[in-house]
Amino acid sequence: MARTSKDICVVSTAGPGGAIERRDSFRMRRAALLLAFTASVLACSLAGCSQPETHAQPQAAAPLSVSYIGAWGMKGDGPGQLDEPTCIATDVLGNIFLADAGSHFIHKFNWEGRPLLSFEEPVLKHPQRITVDSGGAIYVTDSGRGSAFVFLPNGDRYRELRLRTRPNTENVLSVAVGDDGLIHLLDASTSRISTFTPRFRLVRSWQPAASAPNAKIRTGAVAVGPDGYLYVTDLDGNRILRFTNEGHFVSTVDARADGTDRKLSDEIAVTRGYIFAMDIDGRMLHVWSADGQPKLDVDLAPELGQANRAVPALAVSPRKELLVLDAPESRVLRYRLNF
């Protein structure tokens, strides 16, 4: 008699108690083996015999470093050229602004030094400080007139803020504008700051003082940090003082707190987390963290030269670049900030 497929797949044998054993096909045996392996792995994992977990170790933040990138600038007294540049600033896009005492030009460049805008202001004869607000308006102080000029982003003169001080070319007038639009003008001859609203209304005039009330200091420059605080150099005290917009003292950066002989000039720049200042020798750059801890001292003489020189102006770009104005050579030095 011929066998059917059913007869081949199933064979009955008598066993203890009359139980029937079935022999599965190859496909069924493979499924059973796979199921058994999965169960074994699960049991091993529950029993704690799996491989130990590895946890990624947090990497320490890289230390701050300053590295030279290059320079740009062309000598001359025309648009896009530098004759006697005196001050430097950047805007929120990283564009660079310079005021020139020789040509009476104010220049705007992109971050690579390509000219974008130049306009001449004949009455601007002694430009000292320049800054740009978040809307692109340009502010330039002129000690010879005892005032600050305000220009629209296209270069049109918009306003002149006169201080109640006698014009003096030897005096230092500094200007800083915060993200809140408040304008701060520092008259170094009186060590007094005049604060104006964005509509140029004077809201307060005050003298920066350290922790002791009414204690006078010899101011050099003012800057506004991304944290909203005002940073004021105290040249006699060899320190940088931090204040609120209302003039309340907050903290001190002491240039010699760690025993290092640093001598501050009035050229400073503040970025998120760091404070930059030039030494009075015009070559050494000093850097502190925002809480006043010394972080770096860098000799810029390889690029600026060893000879005695005026202290160069500083600016910090949002592109994480430090910009140093090498006025005698009519150029801007670029340094990469790694932090």
C-alpha positions as a Python dict, from the first residue, in 0.01 Angstrom:
ca = {
    (1, 'M'): (0, 0, 0),
    (2, 'A'): (133, 346, -89),
    (3, 'R'): (230, 589, 192),
    (4, 'T'): (80, 933, 219),
    (5, 'S'): (258, 1247, 341),
    (6, 'K'): (69, 1213, 666),
    (7, 'D'): (211, 870, 722),
    (8, 'I'): (566, 1000, 670),
    (9, 'C'): (539, 1301, 905),
    (10, 'V'): (379, 1127, 1201),
    (11, 'V'): (491, 799, 1358),
    (12, 'S'): (309, 659, 1657),
    (13, 'T'): (490, 458, 1923),
    (14, 'A'): (369, 319, 2247),
    (15, 'G'): (523, 489, 2555),
    (16, 'P'): (488, 486, 2931),
    (17, 'G'): (130, 544, 3032),
    (18, 'G'): (27, 521, 2670),
    (19, 'A'): (158, 875, 2577),
    (20, 'I'): (216, 956, 2212),
    (21, 'E'): (548, 1126, 2100),
    (22, 'R'): (549, 1339, 1784),
    (23, 'R'): (853, 1405, 1575),
    (24, 'D'): (843, 1758, 1415),
    (25, 'S'): (970, 1862, 1077),
    (26, 'F'): (1299, 2056, 1029),
    (27, 'R'): (1119, 2388, 1022),
    (28, 'M'): (950, 2330, 1354),
    (29, 'R'): (1277, 2222, 1519),
    (30, 'R'): (1449, 2541, 1400),
    (31, 'A'): (1174, 2755, 1550),
    (32, 'A'): (1205, 2572, 1880),
    (33, 'L'): (1582, 2623, 1889),
    (34, 'L'): (1539, 2995, 1821),
    (35, 'L'): (1281, 3025, 2097),
    (36, 'A'): (1509, 2843, 2341),
    (37, 'F'): (1804, 3073, 2254),
    (38, 'T'): (1592, 3386, 2309),
    (39, 'A'): (1473, 3256, 2644),
    (40, 'S'): (1832, 3181, 2745),
    (41, 'V'): (1951, 3533, 2663),
    (42, 'L'): (1658, 3684, 2854),
    (43, 'A'): (1728, 3469, 3159),
    (44, 'C'): (2098, 3559, 3149),
    (45, 'S'): (2019, 3930, 3131),
    (46, 'L'): (1781, 3908, 3426),
    (47, 'A'): (2043, 3717, 3624),
    (48, 'G'): (2297, 3997, 3571),
    (49, 'C'): (2535, 3811, 3342),
    (50, 'S'): (2511, 4061, 3055),
    (51, 'Q'): (2812, 4275, 2968),
    (52, 'P'): (2870, 4567, 3208),
    (53, 'E'): (2733, 4904, 3097),
    (54, 'T'): (2979, 5172, 2988),
    (55, 'H'): (2912, 5535, 3073),
    (56, 'A'): (3053, 5822, 2863),
    (57, 'Q'): (3281, 6036, 3073),
    (58, 'P'): (3210, 6410, 3042),
    (59, 'Q'): (3498, 6588, 2869),
    (60, 'A'): (3656, 6884, 3042),
    (61, 'A'): (3613, 7218, 2867),
    (62, 'A'): (3911, 7315, 2656),
    (63, 'P'): (4122, 7593, 2813),
    (64, 'L'): (4103, 7939, 2659),
    (65, 'S'): (4360, 8006, 2390),
    (66, 'V'): (4436, 8296, 2156),
    (67, 'S'): (4592, 8220, 1817),
    (68, 'Y'): (4691, 8463, 1542),
    (69, 'I'): (4497, 8429, 1214),
    (70, 'G'): (4616, 8719, 998),
    (71, 'A'): (4568, 9088, 927),
    (72, 'W'): (4401, 9318, 678),
    (73, 'G'): (4400, 9691, 600),
    (74, 'M'): (4521, 9934, 335),
    (75, 'K'): (4705, 10260, 402),
    (76, 'G'): (4538, 10568, 254),
    (77, 'D'): (4295, 10851, 315),
    (78, 'G'): (4011, 10741, 90),
    (79, 'P'): (3700, 10523, 135),
    (80, 'G'): (3791, 10179, 267),
    (81, 'Q'): (4146, 10292, 353),
    (82, 'L'): (4307, 10363, 690),
    (83, 'D'): (4502, 10680, 754),
    (84, 'E'): (4500, 10739, 1132),
    (85, 'P'): (4248, 10487, 1270),
    (86, 'T'): (4178, 10540, 1639),
    (87, 'C'): (3901, 10302, 1750),
    (88, 'I'): (3731, 9977, 1652),
    (89, 'A'): (3401, 9799, 1720),
    (90, 'T'): (3187, 9514, 1585),
    (91, 'D'): (2815, 9463, 1540),
    (92, 'V'): (2599, 9157, 1609),
    (93, 'L'): (2677, 9018, 1261),
    (94, 'G'): (3054, 9042, 1301),
    (95, 'N'): (3099, 9347, 1077),
    (96, 'I'): (3382, 9578, 1183),
    (97, 'F'): (3366, 9956, 1227),
    (98, 'L'): (3658, 10199, 1243),
    (99, 'A'): (3680, 10575, 1296),
    (100, 'D'): (3973, 10757, 1133),
    (101, 'A'): (4113, 11083, 1272),
    (102, 'G'): (4325, 11146, 963),
    (103, 'S'): (4062, 11122, 690),
    (104, 'H'): (3752, 11192, 910),
    (105, 'F'): (3599, 10878, 764),
    (106, 'I'): (3398, 10614, 943),
    (107, 'H'): (3437, 10275, 776),
    (108, 'K'): (3243, 9951, 783),
    (109, 'F'): (3407, 9624, 677),
    (110, 'N'): (3299, 9263, 675),
    (111, 'W'): (3486, 9016, 894),
    (112, 'E'): (3743, 8951, 621),
    (113, 'G'): (3821, 9322, 577),
    (114, 'R'): (3616, 9382, 261),
    (115, 'P'): (3487, 9745, 258),
    (116, 'L'): (3109, 9772, 292),
    (117, 'L'): (3051, 10140, 372),
    (118, 'S'): (3254, 10459, 418),
    (119, 'F'): (3119, 10802, 498),
    (120, 'E'): (3298, 11125, 582),
    (121, 'E'): (3210, 11346, 879),
    (122, 'P'): (3418, 11667, 856),
    (123, 'V'): (3337, 11785, 1209),
    (124, 'L'): (3463, 11456, 1356),
    (125, 'K'): (3824, 11552, 1415),
    (126, 'H'): (3920, 11370, 1736),
    (127, 'P'): (3733, 11036, 1735),
    (128, 'Q'): (3819, 10825, 2040),
    (129, 'R'): (3565, 10547, 2092),
    (130, 'I'): (3316, 10378, 1864),
    (131, 'T'): (3035, 10131, 1927),
    (132, 'V'): (2733, 9992, 1744),
    (133, 'D'): (2393, 9912, 1894),
    (134, 'S'): (2176, 9610, 1815),
    (135, 'G'): (1988, 9806, 1547),
    (136, 'G'): (2303, 9907, 1360),
    (137, 'A'): (2326, 10271, 1475),
    (138, 'I'): (2686, 10392, 1514),
    (139, 'Y'): (2811, 10598, 1810),
    (140, 'V'): (3143, 10785, 1800),
    (141, 'T'): (3286, 11010, 2072),
    (142, 'D'): (3486, 11325, 1991),
    (143, 'S'): (3685, 11474, 2278),
    (144, 'G'): (3748, 11791, 2078),
    (145, 'R'): (3378, 11867, 2084),
    (146, 'G'): (3297, 11703, 2418),
    (147, 'S'): (3020, 11501, 2260),
    (148, 'A'): (2914, 11178, 2094),
    (149, 'F'): (2781, 11156, 1740),
    (150, 'V'): (2504, 10912, 1650),
    (151, 'F'): (2480, 10790, 1289),
    (152, 'L'): (2213, 10583, 1121),
    (153, 'P'): (2321, 10248, 971),
    (154, 'N'): (2348, 10411, 627),
    (155, 'G'): (2591, 10676, 758),
    (156, 'D'): (2354, 10970, 792),
    (157, 'R'): (2419, 11179, 1101),
    (158, 'Y'): (2121, 11152, 1333),
    (159, 'R'): (2213, 11314, 1663),
    (160, 'E'): (2488, 11476, 1866),
    (161, 'L'): (2494, 11418, 2239),
    (162, 'R'): (2681, 11698, 2413),
    (163, 'L'): (2820, 11649, 2760),
    (164, 'R'): (2842, 11925, 3018),
    (165, 'T'): (3217, 11932, 3000),
    (166, 'R'): (3477, 12156, 2846),
    (167, 'P'): (3602, 12015, 2513),
    (168, 'N'): (3955, 11889, 2558),
    (169, 'T'): (4149, 11680, 2309),
    (170, 'E'): (4352, 11531, 2596),
    (171, 'N'): (4040, 11404, 2767),
    (172, 'V'): (3894, 11057, 2710),
    (173, 'L'): (3528, 11010, 2621),
    (174, 'S'): (3402, 10654, 2612),
    (175, 'V'): (3066, 10520, 2494),
    (176, 'A'): (2883, 10190, 2542),
    (177, 'V'): (2532, 10079, 2443),
    (178, 'G'): (2353, 9783, 2600),
    (179, 'D'): (2105, 9542, 2447),
    (180, 'D'): (1837, 9735, 2637),
    (181, 'G'): (1921, 10044, 2429),
    (182, 'L'): (2060, 10249, 2718),
    (183, 'I'): (2352, 10471, 2613),
    (184, 'H'): (2637, 10524, 2859),
    (185, 'L'): (2885, 10809, 2805),
    (186, 'L'): (3190, 10821, 3031),
    (187, 'D'): (3378, 11149, 3076),
    (188, 'A'): (3718, 11051, 3217),
    (189, 'S'): (3800, 11408, 3321),
    (190, 'T'): (3518, 11403, 3577),
    (191, 'S'): (3492, 11022, 3616),
    (192, 'R'): (3119, 11060, 3556),
    (193, 'I'): (2885, 10844, 3349),
    (194, 'S'): (2580, 10995, 3180),
    (195, 'T'): (2310, 10741, 3093),
    (196, 'F'): (2055, 10813, 2821),
    (197, 'T'): (1744, 10629, 2707),
    (198, 'P'): (1718, 10506, 2345),
    (199, 'R'): (1530, 10834, 2282),
    (200, 'F'): (1834, 11026, 2414),
    (201, 'R'): (1673, 11147, 2735),
    (202, 'L'): (1920, 11177, 3023),
    (203, 'V'): (1804, 10950, 3303),
    (204, 'R'): (2099, 10966, 3542),
    (205, 'S'): (2448, 11102, 3587),
    (206, 'W'): (2669, 10923, 3839),
    (207, 'Q'): (3024, 10864, 3948),
    (208, 'P'): (3141, 10503, 3962),
    (209, 'A'): (3275, 10407, 4305),
    (210, 'A'): (3402, 10084, 4452),
    (211, 'S'): (3253, 9919, 4759),
    (212, 'A'): (3299, 10233, 4973),
    (213, 'P'): (3026, 10495, 4911),
    (214, 'N'): (3148, 10817, 4746),
    (215, 'A'): (3497, 10672, 4698),
    (216, 'K'): (3636, 10830, 4382),
    (217, 'I'): (3822, 10639, 4113),
    (218, 'R'): (4015, 10747, 3804),
    (219, 'T'): (3814, 10605, 3519),
    (220, 'G'): (3948, 10518, 3176),
    (221, 'A'): (3679, 10346, 2971),
    (222, 'V'): (3335, 10185, 2994),
    (223, 'A'): (3200, 9872, 2823),
    (224, 'V'): (2873, 9680, 2841),
    (225, 'G'): (2897, 9303, 2866),
    (226, 'P'): (2650, 9045, 2731),
    (227, 'D'): (2546, 8998, 3094),
    (228, 'G'): (2411, 9355, 3096),
    (229, 'Y'): (2663, 9486, 3349),
    (230, 'L'): (2884, 9791, 3299),
    (231, 'Y'): (3260, 9736, 3316),
    (232, 'V'): (3467, 10043, 3408),
    (233, 'T'): (3847, 10062, 3424),
    (234, 'D'): (3998, 10219, 3736),
    (235, 'L'): (4347, 10322, 3630),
    (236, 'D'): (4469, 10429, 3973),
    (237, 'G'): (4343, 10109, 4134),
    (238, 'N'): (4471, 9892, 3846),
    (239, 'R'): (4139, 9709, 3832),
    (240, 'I'): (3812, 9672, 3644),
    (241, 'L'): (3488, 9743, 3831),
    (242, 'R'): (3150, 9595, 3745),
    (243, 'F'): (2824, 9787, 3800),
    (244, 'T'): (2455, 9754, 3729),
    (245, 'N'): (2285, 9997, 3491),
    (246, 'E'): (2170, 10191, 3796),
    (247, 'G'): (2529, 10238, 3912),
    (248, 'H'): (2533, 9982, 4194),
    (249, 'F'): (2871, 9823, 4256),
    (250, 'V'): (2883, 9447, 4189),
    (251, 'S'): (3240, 9316, 4186),
    (252, 'T'): (3606, 9387, 4113),
    (253, 'V'): (3864, 9239, 3878),
    (254, 'D'): (4198, 9307, 4046),
    (255, 'A'): (4484, 9295, 3793),
    (256, 'R'): (4735, 9189, 4059),
    (257, 'A'): (4521, 8964, 4277),
    (258, 'D'): (4732, 8655, 4197),
    (259, 'G'): (5064, 8837, 4244),
    (260, 'T'): (5132, 8891, 3873),
    (261, 'D'): (5250, 9242, 3787),
    (262, 'R'): (4985, 9354, 3536),
    (263, 'K'): (4930, 9722, 3459),
    (264, 'L'): (4601, 9797, 3293),
    (265, 'S'): (4532, 10051, 3021),
    (266, 'D'): (4190, 10190, 2931),
    (267, 'E'): (4147, 9952, 2636),
    (268, 'I'): (3908, 9671, 2727),
    (269, 'A'): (3656, 9443, 2558),
    (270, 'V'): (3397, 9215, 2717),
    (271, 'T'): (3244, 8902, 2569),
    (272, 'R'): (3035, 8621, 2710),
    (273, 'G'): (3232, 8480, 2999),
    (274, 'Y'): (3559, 8673, 2949),
    (275, 'I'): (3713, 9018, 2996),
    (276, 'F'): (4002, 9134, 2775),
    (277, 'A'): (4234, 9423, 2854),
    (278, 'M'): (4560, 9556, 2713),
    (279, 'D'): (4857, 9634, 2935),
    (280, 'I'): (4992, 9990, 2937),
    (281, 'D'): (5301, 9860, 2755),
    (282, 'G'): (5080, 9824, 2445),
    (283, 'R'): (5183, 9463, 2381),
    (284, 'M'): (5058, 9233, 2658),
    (285, 'L'): (4699, 9110, 2650),
    (286, 'H'): (4536, 9003, 2978),
    (287, 'V'): (4223, 8787, 3001),
    (288, 'W'): (3999, 8715, 3301),
    (289, 'S'): (3685, 8509, 3342),
    (290, 'A'): (3368, 8701, 3421),
    (291, 'D'): (3411, 8621, 3791),
    (292, 'G'): (3754, 8786, 3797),
    (293, 'Q'): (3982, 8483, 3774),
    (294, 'P'): (4298, 8539, 3563),
    (295, 'K'): (4294, 8306, 3263),
    (296, 'L'): (4559, 8415, 3018),
    (297, 'D'): (4845, 8658, 2955),
    (298, 'V'): (4950, 8678, 2591),
    (299, 'D'): (5241, 8869, 2441),
    (300, 'L'): (5127, 9020, 2108),
    (301, 'A'): (5473, 9155, 2030),
    (302, 'P'): (5534, 8898, 1750),
    (303, 'E'): (5260, 9074, 1551),
    (304, 'L'): (5270, 9428, 1698),
    (305, 'G'): (5646, 9460, 1731),
    (306, 'Q'): (5874, 9519, 2031),
    (307, 'A'): (5904, 9898, 2003),
    (308, 'N'): (5725, 10133, 2242),
    (309, 'R'): (5382, 10212, 2106),
    (310, 'A'): (5043, 10351, 2194),
    (311, 'V'): (4802, 10099, 2342),
    (312, 'P'): (4598, 9940, 2059),
    (313, 'A'): (4219, 9941, 2065),
    (314, 'L'): (4035, 9609, 2110),
    (315, 'A'): (3708, 9455, 1998),
    (316, 'V'): (3564, 9104, 2024),
    (317, 'S'): (3358, 8972, 1733),
    (318, 'P'): (3062, 8733, 1774),
    (319, 'R'): (3263, 8509, 1539),
    (320, 'K'): (3491, 8440, 1840),
    (321, 'E'): (3768, 8662, 1709),
    (322, 'L'): (3972, 8919, 1897),
    (323, 'L'): (4042, 9226, 1684),
    (324, 'V'): (4344, 9445, 1762),
    (325, 'L'): (4385, 9780, 1587),
    (326, 'D'): (4748, 9823, 1483),
    (327, 'A'): (4713, 10194, 1406),
    (328, 'P'): (5078, 10268, 1311),
    (329, 'E'): (5059, 10002, 1040),
    (330, 'S'): (4701, 10089, 939),
    (331, 'R'): (4578, 9734, 981),
    (332, 'V'): (4356, 9512, 1192),
    (333, 'L'): (4502, 9199, 1349),
    (334, 'R'): (4276, 8896, 1387),
    (335, 'Y'): (4311, 8635, 1663),
    (336, 'R'): (4102, 8322, 1698),
    (337, 'L'): (3951, 8275, 2046),
    (338, 'N'): (3916, 7909, 2141),
    (339, 'F'): (3687, 7850, 2439),
}
